[in-house]
Amino acid sequence: MFKLLQRAMPLLADLARHRGRQIPQDLLAGTITAVLLIPQALAYAVLAGLPPQMGLYASVLPPVVYALLGSSRTLAVGPVAVAAVMVASALNAYAANDPAQYITGALILSALTGLILLVLAALRMGWLTHFISHPVLSGFTTGAAIFIIGTQIGPLLGISVSRGGHFPDLLEELLANLSQFNVATALIGVGSLAGLLLARRPLILLLQRYGMAASTAAITSKTAPLVLVAIATLICQAGSLSQSQGVATIGIVPQGLPGIDFAFLKQPGWLALLPAAGMIALIGYVESISVARSLAFRRHERIDPDRELMALGSSNVAGALVGAMPVAGGFARSMVNFDAGARTQAAAIVTAAWVALAAMFFTGLLAELPKAVLAAIIIVAVFQLINFASIKHSWTYDLGDGIAQMATIIGVLLLGIEGGLLLGALLGVGFFMYRTSRPHIAVVGRIKGSEHFRNIDRHQVETWPELLLMRVDENIYFANSPRVEDNLMHQVVCREGLHHVILILSGVAYIDASGLEMLEAFERSLGDKGISLHLAEVKGPVMDRLAGTRLVHNLGSERIHLSADAAVQKLGPHA
């Protein structure tokens, strides 16, 4: 029975294997991660247009559910910036500035996100996320980060801006409302921004100079957001800045944790929010699995993609029942958790326990927390997602990927979060189809004195007038089979005295029905000219699919060769 539980809950297996030796490390890592998570949770809830306590709720039960079910030992699950801005974008139209509807919509999004991930897990369809290429994903996160920073300039400076609109509208509104600039808010916001930036590398270097270990200094710098929250709240409260200077604060945050509530299940809007939930599920999963894999690789651990779908789906469904916004694996928190020495997901349970204590006993102290501080925390957190170097690399290496990446960034800013991602994904798939529809086909010859065959345009090789050897360097499918046939026929008609055509299929891993029909037609056309078609170096899986087809029947075993050299030995002038 216990072994069955271990298979269902990897955390139990990890605890049994370590026999408690990892507990001190997990306690420390969980505590350090909580110090970073509490201010981030508040900030990301506000970013999503939700009450700040919903960020805390999303940092209690969902991480515990993931800790029990997930395959990553160090992934830290909770609110994330990109998902938060996607939630805000989805709820602008749904809620129509009704605060109650914002909360209801967020719970529906959490439930739908979780259900979508659970369905994908049941169908083992994690591979669908592979249709978002890395350049497109990088472009999306860069565009989303720029957009998020734009949305936080207003709160940072005390300028009122609406939640909706695209990036140009946001900039236009900021400029139009520049006269609302609040000096006290700007001083707090810019000061917080400077403090957070100084707490990164400059503080780490300073602490190291005074003898602190590099790892300890890095972890110490992560406490800066929580320290900043405490200092800013005390200053705002002592000076009554919200009343005397008009500094916007987050207001009263209810103490305690909510119970399970099913009331949102009866609310309308599920179908309207389904497309946005699909986008949140997709991006959240891709971000989570990317972080989980990179951390697992560093410790020679293994990540199960389908289990991750199930764990993240369960976390979001559980979160919806206790008033939480959608969650995913966060990059910054996971890195802090990893660097702090977490060995198992017990660290996540420790983090959740600290957040729960904060929600139950300390939220009353946050009423005077300036929103400008949360804006600064968001800006510093998402700034690291901007990656212009990746654009240069993609553009230099592959123009199609570079165009898709740049278009995704522009699309996110001009069309919105969902529109930009969809544009990038479609362009990425489109460029892939374009490239594979124009496969490289090489006429090859043998390097003298060897069994190796290479492109006649690149190497000094020997050829034979009665033999034509061609290598297809792409899968043969419906999008490229007409072009492959045209190229093959062009090479045939350009040669006289030809007796045999040898197709080398070492670069072909798949032939669909259209490709098969093309090869059968090509074999018949060659036969009409008195030329025989041969295949060489056919991969096992391809040969398995071709077995029993008319093509193999017509060729027979004598015209299917293990290697190009074997075909030449059999058919060449010295055969």
Secondary structure as a PSIPRED ss2 file (coil, helix, strand):
# PSIPRED VFORMAT (PSIPRED V4.0)

   1 M C   1.000  0.000  0.000
   2 F H   0.000  1.000  0.000
   3 K H   0.000  1.000  0.000
   4 L H   0.000  1.000  0.000
   5 L H   0.000  1.000  0.000
   6 Q H   0.000  1.000  0.000
   7 R H   0.000  1.000  0.000
   8 A H   0.000  1.000  0.000
   9 M C   1.000  0.000  0.000
  10 P H   0.000  1.000  0.000
  11 L H   0.000  1.000  0.000
  12 L H   0.000  1.000  0.000
  13 A H   0.000  1.000  0.000
  14 D H   0.000  1.000  0.000
  15 L H   0.000  1.000  0.000
  16 A H   0.000  1.000  0.000
  17 R H   0.000  1.000  0.000
  18 H H   0.000  1.000  0.000
  19 R C   1.000  0.000  0.000
  20 G C   1.000  0.000  0.000
  21 R C   1.000  0.000  0.000
  22 Q C   1.000  0.000  0.000
  23 I H   0.000  1.000  0.000
  24 P H   0.000  1.000  0.000
  25 Q H   0.000  1.000  0.000
  26 D H   0.000  1.000  0.000
  27 L H   0.000  1.000  0.000
  28 L H   0.000  1.000  0.000
  29 A H   0.000  1.000  0.000
  30 G H   0.000  1.000  0.000
  31 T H   0.000  1.000  0.000
  32 I H   0.000  1.000  0.000
  33 T H   0.000  1.000  0.000
  34 A H   0.000  1.000  0.000
  35 V H   0.000  1.000  0.000
  36 L H   0.000  1.000  0.000
  37 L H   0.000  1.000  0.000
  38 I H   0.000  1.000  0.000
  39 P H   0.000  1.000  0.000
  40 Q H   0.000  1.000  0.000
  41 A H   0.000  1.000  0.000
  42 L H   0.000  1.000  0.000
  43 A H   0.000  1.000  0.000
  44 Y H   0.000  1.000  0.000
  45 A H   0.000  1.000  0.000
  46 V H   0.000  1.000  0.000
  47 L H   0.000  1.000  0.000
  48 A C   1.000  0.000  0.000
  49 G C   1.000  0.000  0.000
  50 L C   1.000  0.000  0.000
  51 P C   1.000  0.000  0.000
  52 P C   1.000  0.000  0.000
  53 Q H   0.000  1.000  0.000
  54 M H   0.000  1.000  0.000
  55 G H   0.000  1.000  0.000
  56 L H   0.000  1.000  0.000
  57 Y H   0.000  1.000  0.000
  58 A C   1.000  0.000  0.000
  59 S C   1.000  0.000  0.000
  60 V C   1.000  0.000  0.000
  61 L H   0.000  1.000  0.000
  62 P H   0.000  1.000  0.000
  63 P H   0.000  1.000  0.000
  64 V H   0.000  1.000  0.000
  65 V H   0.000  1.000  0.000
  66 Y H   0.000  1.000  0.000
  67 A H   0.000  1.000  0.000
  68 L H   0.000  1.000  0.000
  69 L H   0.000  1.000  0.000
  70 G C   1.000  0.000  0.000
  71 S C   1.000  0.000  0.000
  72 S C   1.000  0.000  0.000
  73 R C   1.000  0.000  0.000
  74 T C   1.000  0.000  0.000
  75 L C   1.000  0.000  0.000
  76 A C   1.000  0.000  0.000
  77 V E   0.000  0.000  1.000
  78 G E   0.000  0.000  1.000
  79 P C   1.000  0.000  0.000
  80 V C   1.000  0.000  0.000
  81 A H   0.000  1.000  0.000
  82 V H   0.000  1.000  0.000
  83 A H   0.000  1.000  0.000
  84 A H   0.000  1.000  0.000
  85 V H   0.000  1.000  0.000
  86 M H   0.000  1.000  0.000
  87 V H   0.000  1.000  0.000
  88 A H   0.000  1.000  0.000
  89 S H   0.000  1.000  0.000
  90 A H   0.000  1.000  0.000
  91 L H   0.000  1.000  0.000
  92 N H   0.000  1.000  0.000
  93 A H   0.000  1.000  0.000
  94 Y H   0.000  1.000  0.000
  95 A H   0.000  1.000  0.000
  96 A C   1.000  0.000  0.000
  97 N C   1.000  0.000  0.000
  98 D C   1.000  0.000  0.000
  99 P H   0.000  1.000  0.000
 100 A H   0.000  1.000  0.000
 101 Q H   0.000  1.000  0.000
 102 Y H   0.000  1.000  0.000
 103 I H   0.000  1.000  0.000
 104 T H   0.000  1.000  0.000
 105 G H   0.000  1.000  0.000
 106 A H   0.000  1.000  0.000
 107 L H   0.000  1.000  0.000
 108 I H   0.000  1.000  0.000
 109 L H   0.000  1.000  0.000
 110 S H   0.000  1.000  0.000
 111 A H   0.000  1.000  0.000
 112 L H   0.000  1.000  0.000
 113 T H   0.000  1.000  0.000
 114 G H   0.000  1.000  0.000
 115 L H   0.000  1.000  0.000
 116 I H   0.000  1.000  0.000
 117 L H   0.000  1.000  0.000
 118 L H   0.000  1.000  0.000
 119 V H   0.000  1.000  0.000
 120 L H   0.000  1.000  0.000
 121 A H   0.000  1.000  0.000
 122 A H   0.000  1.000  0.000
 123 L C   1.000  0.000  0.000
 124 R C   1.000  0.000  0.000
 125 M C   1.000  0.000  0.000
 126 G H   0.000  1.000  0.000
 127 W H   0.000  1.000  0.000
 128 L H   0.000  1.000  0.000
 129 T H   0.000  1.000  0.000
 130 H H   0.000  1.000  0.000
 131 F H   0.000  1.000  0.000
 132 I C   1.000  0.000  0.000
 133 S C   1.000  0.000  0.000
 134 H H   0.000  1.000  0.000
 135 P H   0.000  1.000  0.000
 136 V H   0.000  1.000  0.000
 137 L H   0.000  1.000  0.000
 138 S H   0.000  1.000  0.000
 139 G H   0.000  1.000  0.000
 140 F H   0.000  1.000  0.000
 141 T H   0.000  1.000  0.000
 142 T H   0.000  1.000  0.000
 143 G H   0.000  1.000  0.000
 144 A H   0.000  1.000  0.000
 145 A H   0.000  1.000  0.000
 146 I H   0.000  1.000  0.000
 147 F H   0.000  1.000  0.000
 148 I H   0.000  1.000  0.000
 149 I H   0.000  1.000  0.000
 150 G H   0.000  1.000  0.000
 151 T H   0.000  1.000  0.000
 152 Q H   0.000  1.000  0.000
 153 I H   0.000  1.000  0.000
 154 G H   0.000  1.000  0.000
 155 P H   0.000  1.000  0.000
 156 L H   0.000  1.000  0.000
 157 L H   0.000  1.000  0.000
 158 G C   1.000  0.000  0.000
 159 I C   1.000  0.000  0.000
 160 S C   1.000  0.000  0.000
 161 V C   1.000  0.000  0.000
 162 S C   1.000  0.000  0.000
 163 R C   1.000  0.000  0.000
 164 G C   1.000  0.000  0.000
 165 G C   1.000  0.000  0.000
 166 H C   1.000  0.000  0.000
 167 F H   0.000  1.000  0.000
 168 P H   0.000  1.000  0.000
 169 D H   0.000  1.000  0.000
 170 L H   0.000  1.000  0.000
 171 L H   0.000  1.000  0.000
 172 E H   0.000  1.000  0.000
 173 E H   0.000  1.000  0.000
 174 L H   0.000  1.000  0.000
 175 L H   0.000  1.000  0.000
 176 A H   0.000  1.000  0.000
 177 N C   1.000  0.000  0.000
 178 L H   0.000  1.000  0.000
 179 S H   0.000  1.000  0.000
 180 Q H   0.000  1.000  0.000
 181 F C   1.000  0.000  0.000
 182 N C   1.000  0.000  0.000
 183 V H   0.000  1.000  0.000
 184 A H   0.000  1.000  0.000
 185 T H   0.000  1.000  0.000
 186 A H   0.000  1.000  0.000
 187 L H   0.000  1.000  0.000
 188 I H   0.000  1.000  0.000
 189 G H   0.000  1.000  0.000
 190 V H   0.000  1.000  0.000
 191 G H   0.000  1.000  0.000
 192 S H   0.000  1.000  0.000
 193 L H   0.000  1.000  0.000
 194 A H   0.000  1.000  0.000
 195 G H   0.000  1.000  0.000
 196 L H   0.000  1.000  0.000
 197 L H   0.000  1.000  0.000
 198 L H   0.000  1.000  0.000
 199 A C   1.000  0.000  0.000
 200 R C   1.000  0.000  0.000
 201 R H   0.000  1.000  0.000
 202 P H   0.000  1.000  0.000
 203 L H   0.000  1.000  0.000
 204 I H   0.000  1.000  0.000
 205 L H   0.000  1.000  0.000
 206 L H   0.000  1.000  0.000
 207 L H   0.000  1.000  0.000
 208 Q H   0.000  1.000  0.000
 209 R H   0.000  1.000  0.000
 210 Y C   1.000  0.000  0.000
 211 G C   1.000  0.000  0.000
 212 M C   1.000  0.000  0.000
 213 A C   1.000  0.000  0.000
 214 A H   0.000  1.000  0.000
 215 S H   0.000  1.000  0.000
 216 T H   0.000  1.000  0.000
 217 A H   0.000  1.000  0.000
 218 A H   0.000  1.000  0.000
 219 I H   0.000  1.000  0.000
 220 T H   0.000  1.000  0.000
 221 S H   0.000  1.000  0.000
 222 K C   1.000  0.000  0.000
 223 T C   1.000  0.000  0.000
 224 A H   0.000  1.000  0.000
 225 P H   0.000  1.000  0.000
 226 L H   0.000  1.000  0.000
 227 V H   0.000  1.000  0.000
 228 L H   0.000  1.000  0.000
 229 V H   0.000  1.000  0.000
 230 A H   0.000  1.000  0.000
 231 I H   0.000  1.000  0.000
 232 A H   0.000  1.000  0.000
 233 T H   0.000  1.000  0.000
 234 L H   0.000  1.000  0.000
 235 I H   0.000  1.000  0.000
 236 C H   0.000  1.000  0.000
 237 Q H   0.000  1.000  0.000
 238 A H   0.000  1.000  0.000
 239 G C   1.000  0.000  0.000
 240 S C   1.000  0.000  0.000
 241 L H   0.000  1.000  0.000
 242 S H   0.000  1.000  0.000
 243 Q H   0.000  1.000  0.000
 244 S H   0.000  1.000  0.000
 245 Q C   1.000  0.000  0.000
 246 G C   1.000  0.000  0.000
 247 V C   1.000  0.000  0.000
 248 A C   1.000  0.000  0.000
 249 T E   0.000  0.000  1.000
 250 I C   1.000  0.000  0.000
 251 G C   1.000  0.000  0.000
 252 I C   1.000  0.000  0.000
 253 V C   1.000  0.000  0.000
 254 P C   1.000  0.000  0.000
 255 Q C   1.000  0.000  0.000
 256 G C   1.000  0.000  0.000
 257 L C   1.000  0.000  0.000
 258 P C   1.000  0.000  0.000
 259 G C   1.000  0.000  0.000
 260 I C   1.000  0.000  0.000
 261 D C   1.000  0.000  0.000
 262 F C   1.000  0.000  0.000
 263 A H   0.000  1.000  0.000
 264 F H   0.000  1.000  0.000
 265 L H   0.000  1.000  0.000
 266 K H   0.000  1.000  0.000
 267 Q C   1.000  0.000  0.000
 268 P C   1.000  0.000  0.000
 269 G C   1.000  0.000  0.000
 270 W H   0.000  1.000  0.000
 271 L H   0.000  1.000  0.000
 272 A H   0.000  1.000  0.000
 273 L H   0.000  1.000  0.000
 274 L H   0.000  1.000  0.000
 275 P H   0.000  1.000  0.000
 276 A H   0.000  1.000  0.000
 277 A H   0.000  1.000  0.000
 278 G H   0.000  1.000  0.000
 279 M H   0.000  1.000  0.000
 280 I H   0.000  1.000  0.000
 281 A H   0.000  1.000  0.000
 282 L H   0.000  1.000  0.000
 283 I H   0.000  1.000  0.000
 284 G H   0.000  1.000  0.000
 285 Y H   0.000  1.000  0.000
 286 V H   0.000  1.000  0.000
 287 E H   0.000  1.000  0.000
 288 S H   0.000  1.000  0.000
 289 I H   0.000  1.000  0.000
 290 S H   0.000  1.000  0.000
 291 V H   0.000  1.000  0.000
 292 A H   0.000  1.000  0.000
 293 R H   0.000  1.000  0.000
 294 S H   0.000  1.000  0.000
 295 L H   0.000  1.000  0.000
 296 A H   0.000  1.000  0.000
 297 F H   0.000  1.000  0.000
 298 R H   0.000  1.000  0.000
 299 R C   1.000  0.000  0.000
 300 H C   1.000  0.000  0.000
 301 E C   1.000  0.000  0.000
 302 R C   1.000  0.000  0.000
 303 I C   1.000  0.000  0.000
 304 D C   1.000  0.000  0.000
 305 P H   0.000  1.000  0.000
 306 D H   0.000  1.000  0.000
 307 R H   0.000  1.000  0.000
 308 E H   0.000  1.000  0.000
 309 L H   0.000  1.000  0.000
 310 M H   0.000  1.000  0.000
 311 A H   0.000  1.000  0.000
 312 L H   0.000  1.000  0.000
 313 G H   0.000  1.000  0.000
 314 S H   0.000  1.000  0.000
 315 S H   0.000  1.000  0.000
 316 N H   0.000  1.000  0.000
 317 V H   0.000  1.000  0.000
 318 A H   0.000  1.000  0.000
 319 G H   0.000  1.000  0.000
 320 A H   0.000  1.000  0.000
 321 L H   0.000  1.000  0.000
 322 V C   1.000  0.000  0.000
 323 G C   1.000  0.000  0.000
 324 A C   1.000  0.000  0.000
 325 M C   1.000  0.000  0.000
 326 P C   1.000  0.000  0.000
 327 V C   1.000  0.000  0.000
 328 A E   0.000  0.000  1.000
 329 G E   0.000  0.000  1.000
 330 G C   1.000  0.000  0.000
 331 F H   0.000  1.000  0.000
 332 A H   0.000  1.000  0.000
 333 R H   0.000  1.000  0.000
 334 S H   0.000  1.000  0.000
 335 M H   0.000  1.000  0.000
 336 V H   0.000  1.000  0.000
 337 N H   0.000  1.000  0.000
 338 F H   0.000  1.000  0.000
 339 D H   0.000  1.000  0.000
 340 A C   1.000  0.000  0.000
 341 G C   1.000  0.000  0.000
 342 A C   1.000  0.000  0.000
 343 R C   1.000  0.000  0.000
 344 T C   1.000  0.000  0.000
 345 Q C   1.000  0.000  0.000
 346 A H   0.000  1.000  0.000
 347 A H   0.000  1.000  0.000
 348 A H   0.000  1.000  0.000
 349 I H   0.000  1.000  0.000
 350 V H   0.000  1.000  0.000
 351 T H   0.000  1.000  0.000
 352 A H   0.000  1.000  0.000
 353 A H   0.000  1.000  0.000
 354 W H   0.000  1.000  0.000
 355 V H   0.000  1.000  0.000
 356 A H   0.000  1.000  0.000
 357 L H   0.000  1.000  0.000
 358 A H   0.000  1.000  0.000
 359 A H   0.000  1.000  0.000
 360 M H   0.000  1.000  0.000
 361 F H   0.000  1.000  0.000
 362 F C   1.000  0.000  0.000
 363 T H   0.000  1.000  0.000
 364 G H   0.000  1.000  0.000
 365 L H   0.000  1.000  0.000
 366 L H   0.000  1.000  0.000
 367 A C   1.000  0.000  0.000
 368 E C   1.000  0.000  0.000
 369 L C   1.000  0.000  0.000
 370 P E   0.000  0.000  1.000
 371 K H   0.000  1.000  0.000
 372 A H   0.000  1.000  0.000
 373 V H   0.000  1.000  0.000
 374 L H   0.000  1.000  0.000
 375 A H   0.000  1.000  0.000
 376 A H   0.000  1.000  0.000
 377 I H   0.000  1.000  0.000
 378 I H   0.000  1.000  0.000
 379 I H   0.000  1.000  0.000
 380 V H   0.000  1.000  0.000
 381 A H   0.000  1.000  0.000
 382 V H   0.000  1.000  0.000
 383 F H   0.000  1.000  0.000
 384 Q C   1.000  0.000  0.000
 385 L C   1.000  0.000  0.000
 386 I C   1.000  0.000  0.000
 387 N C   1.000  0.000  0.000
 388 F H   0.000  1.000  0.000
 389 A H   0.000  1.000  0.000
 390 S H   0.000  1.000  0.000
 391 I H   0.000  1.000  0.000
 392 K H   0.000  1.000  0.000
 393 H H   0.000  1.000  0.000
 394 S H   0.000  1.000  0.000
 395 W H   0.000  1.000  0.000
 396 T H   0.000  1.000  0.000
 397 Y H   0.000  1.000  0.000
 398 D C   1.000  0.000  0.000
 399 L H   0.000  1.000  0.000
 400 G H   0.000  1.000  0.000
 401 D H   0.000  1.000  0.000
 402 G H   0.000  1.000  0.000
 403 I H   0.000  1.000  0.000
 404 A H   0.000  1.000  0.000
 405 Q H   0.000  1.000  0.000
 406 M H   0.000  1.000  0.000
 407 A H   0.000  1.000  0.000
 408 T H   0.000  1.000  0.000
 409 I H   0.000  1.000  0.000
 410 I H   0.000  1.000  0.000
 411 G H   0.000  1.000  0.000
 412 V H   0.000  1.000  0.000
 413 L H   0.000  1.000  0.000
 414 L H   0.000  1.000  0.000
 415 L H   0.000  1.000  0.000
 416 G C   1.000  0.000  0.000
 417 I H   0.000  1.000  0.000
 418 E H   0.000  1.000  0.000
 419 G H   0.000  1.000  0.000
 420 G H   0.000  1.000  0.000
 421 L H   0.000  1.000  0.000
 422 L H   0.000  1.000  0.000
 423 L H   0.000  1.000  0.000
 424 G H   0.000  1.000  0.000
 425 A H   0.000  1.000  0.000
 426 L H   0.000  1.000  0.000
 427 L H   0.000  1.000  0.000
 428 G H   0.000  1.000  0.000
 429 V H   0.000  1.000  0.000
 430 G H   0.000  1.000  0.000
 431 F H   0.000  1.000  0.000
 432 F H   0.000  1.000  0.000
 433 M H   0.000  1.000  0.000
 434 Y H   0.000  1.000  0.000
 435 R H   0.000  1.000  0.000
 436 T H   0.000  1.000  0.000
 437 S C   1.000  0.000  0.000
 438 R C   1.000  0.000  0.000
 439 P C   1.000  0.000  0.000
 440 H C   1.000  0.000  0.000
 441 I E   0.000  0.000  1.000
 442 A E   0.000  0.000  1.000
 443 V E   0.000  0.000  1.000
 444 V E   0.000  0.000  1.000
 445 G E   0.000  0.000  1.000
 446 R E   0.000  0.000  1.000
 447 I C   1.000  0.000  0.000
 448 K C   1.000  0.000  0.000
 449 G C   1.000  0.000  0.000
 450 S C   1.000  0.000  0.000
 451 E C   1.000  0.000  0.000
 452 H C   1.000  0.000  0.000
 453 F E   0.000  0.000  1.000
 454 R E   0.000  0.000  1.000
 455 N E   0.000  0.000  1.000
 456 I C   1.000  0.000  0.000
 457 D C   1.000  0.000  0.000
 458 R C   1.000  0.000  0.000
 459 H C   1.000  0.000  0.000
 460 Q C   1.000  0.000  0.000
 461 V C   1.000  0.000  0.000
 462 E E   0.000  0.000  1.000
 463 T C   1.000  0.000  0.000
 464 W C   1.000  0.000  0.000
 465 P C   1.000  0.000  0.000
 466 E C   1.000  0.000  0.000
 467 L E   0.000  0.000  1.000
 468 L E   0.000  0.000  1.000
 469 L E   0.000  0.000  1.000
 470 M E   0.000  0.000  1.000
 471 R E   0.000  0.000  1.000
 472 V E   0.000  0.000  1.000
 473 D C   1.000  0.000  0.000
 474 E C   1.000  0.000  0.000
 475 N C   1.000  0.000  0.000
 476 I E   0.000  0.000  1.000
 477 Y C   1.000  0.000  0.000
 478 F C   1.000  0.000  0.000
 479 A C   1.000  0.000  0.000
 480 N C   1.000  0.000  0.000
 481 S H   0.000  1.000  0.000
 482 P H   0.000  1.000  0.000
 483 R H   0.000  1.000  0.000
 484 V H   0.000  1.000  0.000
 485 E H   0.000  1.000  0.000
 486 D H   0.000  1.000  0.000
 487 N H   0.000  1.000  0.000
 488 L H   0.000  1.000  0.000
 489 M H   0.000  1.000  0.000
 490 H H   0.000  1.000  0.000
 491 Q H   0.000  1.000  0.000
 492 V H   0.000  1.000  0.000
 493 V H   0.000  1.000  0.000
 494 C C   1.000  0.000  0.000
 495 R C   1.000  0.000  0.000
 496 E C   1.000  0.000  0.000
 497 G C   1.000  0.000  0.000
 498 L C   1.000  0.000  0.000
 499 H C   1.000  0.000  0.000
 500 H E   0.000  0.000  1.000
 501 V E   0.000  0.000  1.000
 502 I E   0.000  0.000  1.000
 503 L E   0.000  0.000  1.000
 504 I E   0.000  0.000  1.000
 505 L C   1.000  0.000  0.000
 506 S C   1.000  0.000  0.000
 507 G C   1.000  0.000  0.000
 508 V C   1.000  0.000  0.000
 509 A C   1.000  0.000  0.000
 510 Y C   1.000  0.000  0.000
 511 I E   0.000  0.000  1.000
 512 D C   1.000  0.000  0.000
 513 A H   0.000  1.000  0.000
 514 S H   0.000  1.000  0.000
 515 G H   0.000  1.000  0.000
 516 L H   0.000  1.000  0.000
 517 E H   0.000  1.000  0.000
 518 M H   0.000  1.000  0.000
 519 L H   0.000  1.000  0.000
 520 E H   0.000  1.000  0.000
 521 A H   0.000  1.000  0.000
 522 F H   0.000  1.000  0.000
 523 E H   0.000  1.000  0.000
 524 R H   0.000  1.000  0.000
 525 S H   0.000  1.000  0.000
 526 L H   0.000  1.000  0.000
 527 G H   0.000  1.000  0.000
 528 D H   0.000  1.000  0.000
 529 K C   1.000  0.000  0.000
 530 G C   1.000  0.000  0.000
 531 I C   1.000  0.000  0.000
 532 S E   0.000  0.000  1.000
 533 L E   0.000  0.000  1.000
 534 H E   0.000  0.000  1.000
 535 L E   0.000  0.000  1.000
 536 A E   0.000  0.000  1.000
 537 E C   1.000  0.000  0.000
 538 V C   1.000  0.000  0.000
 539 K C   1.000  0.000  0.000
 540 G H   0.000  1.000  0.000
 541 P H   0.000  1.000  0.000
 542 V H   0.000  1.000  0.000
 543 M H   0.000  1.000  0.000
 544 D H   0.000  1.000  0.000
 545 R H   0.000  1.000  0.000
 546 L H   0.000  1.000  0.000
 547 A C   1.000  0.000  0.000
 548 G C   1.000  0.000  0.000
 549 T C   1.000  0.000  0.000
 550 R H   0.000  1.000  0.000
 551 L H   0.000  1.000  0.000
 552 V H   0.000  1.000  0.000
 553 H H   0.000  1.000  0.000
 554 N H   0.000  1.000  0.000
 555 L H   0.000  1.000  0.000
 556 G C   1.000  0.000  0.000
 557 S H   0.000  1.000  0.000
 558 E H   0.000  1.000  0.000
 559 R H   0.000  1.000  0.000
 560 I E   0.000  0.000  1.000
 561 H E   0.000  0.000  1.000
 562 L C   1.000  0.000  0.000
 563 S C   1.000  0.000  0.000
 564 A H   0.000  1.000  0.000
 565 D H   0.000  1.000  0.000
 566 A H   0.000  1.000  0.000
 567 A H   0.000  1.000  0.000
 568 V H   0.000  1.000  0.000
 569 Q H   0.000  1.000  0.000
 570 K H   0.000  1.000  0.000
 571 L H   0.000  1.000  0.000
 572 G C   1.000  0.000  0.000
 573 P C   1.000  0.000  0.000
 574 H C   1.000  0.000  0.000
 575 A C   1.000  0.000  0.000
